[in-house]
Amino acid sequence: MTLNLPLVVVLGFFAWATVKYLGVRTWIVVLIALFGFWLSHTFLAPAIESGTRTGVTVINGQHA
């Protein structure tokens, strides 16, 4: 069985769970999200995207 979920849904669930069960403050989750958006507009974005794609490929077992 294959389940396709958008990454936003998975991250949203993870953020909700950390606030609910680990006691992480909501403003910290918002700050991390804003930092991620800022980081995506820097020169590091291509390296982050490449590393993320490689990691997903390795986890899925589709590496060449």
N, C-alpha and C positions, 0 to 999 in steps of 0.2 A: 504494500500500500504506500503510495506516494502522497505526501501532503505538502502543498505549496502555500506558504504564508509570506506576505510582504515583511521585509526586515523591520519596518516601522511597527508592525503589530507585535513582533517578537520582542523588540526593544521596549515597547510600551508596557508589555506584560512584565518584563524584567524590572523596569522602573517601578511599576506598581507594587510588585512583590518585595522589592528592597525597601520601599517606604512602609509598606504594611507590616512585614515580618522582621526586618532587620533594624527598623527604627531610624533609617536614614532620613534626614530632613528633606522636604520637598525642594527647598531652594538650592540644595546641593545638586539634586538631579537636574534642575533647570540650568544651573551653572555649567554642569558637564555637557549638557546638550548644546548650550550656546557656544561653549568652547569648541565643540565638534564642528559646528557650522562655521566658526571663524577659521579653524584649522583647515577646513576643506577649500578655503579660498587662498591658501598660501602656496608657496613653491613645494611644500611637502605632499600636496594632494596626490600627484601621480604615484609617488612611492607608496603612500598609504593604500591607494586603490590596487596597485599591483600586488602588494603584500596580502591584502584581504582576498583578492581573487585566487592567489596561490594557496593561501590557507584553506579556503573553501574547497578548492580542487583536491587538495591533499586529504581533507576530512571526508570528502565524498568518494575518495578512492579512484579518482579519474586522472591521476597524474601520469604524465607521459614517460 
